[in-house]
Amino acid sequence: MNPMTIHVKQQKKDVALLPSRVVFYEQMQLVETFNDQSECHMLFFYKQKYLTAVKTTRLKLHSYVARAFKEGTIYESPHPFLHALIEMNHPLQKISYPQLKKNIARPYSRQEQAKILTFFESFIPKKQLFQDIKSLFYQYRREGNMSGAYRVIRVMRDFAPNNRFVKEMANDLSYREHANQHLEQSHELMERDPLFKETCASFEDHQRLLEKENRWVEATSYLFADFYNQPTSESYQLCRSSFSRYFDNDSRTFLLEQMAQAVPSFESVTEDLFQHYLVNENIHAAAQLYIERDLQLDEVQFNQLKALLEKNRFAEDPENLLPLMKRITDEQPGQSKDLLDAFVIRLLQTQELVQVHESLKSFPNKSSLMKKVERMNDICEDLDCMQELGELYYEFHQLEKSIECFQMEMELKPSTPEPLRWLSKVYADKQMMDESKAYQQLCVDVQKWA
């Protein structure tokens, strides 16, 4: 997966940022980024919705953000979850703290607004944040909404547990009934307090809640983390379903690769990843996985792999496929003869003869073409065998090298027409008809002089 550059508008300027990692914690997502001066900028999201960007030099030790990096789920960049967050919120703009308060007032409850403000403890003076949260509390109070007021008190208690005002309000008898409802986790309370409901939800209920609110990036990130912690068939199928539903092909490949690396003993992931490579015609990745994990292929899978190799014709770096070809020919010698011949021919096109000969030594069962490579290696420095070597190179479609051999044979044996006849033939194959006719005439002349 390719790294991304995030562009954030700031005072009519466009700031380019490179993401380092993303953390999922409660309802917050935080993307850590750096500019070209290595300055850190934090991008804040709430329930997958972008809030703002903040430049920072340090985090307060016990701040919400510091706790998020300690207790949250972190994914290093590049990562599909990070990419999805950025893409669904494009374009991004850095806004001021007063503007942030205005923006969150429209879509979020006062309880959620209070929660969001606690995110910025490392960047906005805590006293100012506390006063703004306290103002939200009093708005509920003036409306006579004691339940809402108590929900804000709970946010304040997490934010400033030692504050005298918070302690007094938390112990105020006016809120005893609401405090008891939280202790009892009553159904009525759950409907009024979605944040508390989310905190208390089981993993399955939490997933349903996230799906209902269309928070699919969060949902998938927690499924992903759950599989890491408890790799079961059920948890994997949930991940797999989410990948197919929400992510493109490259992202699914990346996620499967991470899962296969994290839990190498989980065979279903490895098998799906191998099949994914085959479908996407990623032959080198499929070959590496096949060898490293010692995969056992059924007939269908073998035929898929064989068809892919035949289509690819070892176009790129055939030497990297040596372990694959050795194992295929060991396990399926009768079905891999043509494939092995094509592989040997391609090796000769990309490597020197000596290298090819060394590479093929590890194959216990030698095909007829491999035996010819052995013969070529034996006679490559024998001047008496240039004609034979040239003909062998021609058989392997190595026209330039065959020309070199026939020209050397012609110089060594100027009265022999055979190398001239072959040179005429090779140049004709190369569609170089003037040269072909010239050697053809030379061949006729030599035969006359003989």
Secondary structure, DSSP 8 states (H G I E B T S, - for coil): -----EEEEETTEEEEEEEEEEEEETTEEEEEEE-TT--EEEEEEETTEEEEEEEES---TTSHHHHHHHHSEEEESS-HHHHHHHHHT-SEE---HHHHHHHHHTTS-HHHHHHHHHTTTTTS-HHHHHHHHHHHHHHHHHTT-HHHHHHHHHHHHHH-TT-HHHHHHHT-GGGHHHHHHHHHT-HHHHHH-HHHHHHH--HHHHHHHHHHTT-HHHHHHHHHHHHHHS--HHHHHHHHHHHHHH--HHHHHHHHHHHHHH-TT-HHHHHHHHHHHHHTT-HHHHHHHHHHTT----HHHHHHHHHHHHHHTT-S-GGGGHHHHHHHHHH-TTTSHHHHHHHHHHHHHHS-HHHHHHHHTT-SS--HHHHHHHHHHHHTT-GGGHHHHHHHHHHTT-HHHHHHHHHHHHHH-TT-SHHHHHHHHHHHHTT-HHHHHHHHHHHHHHHHH-
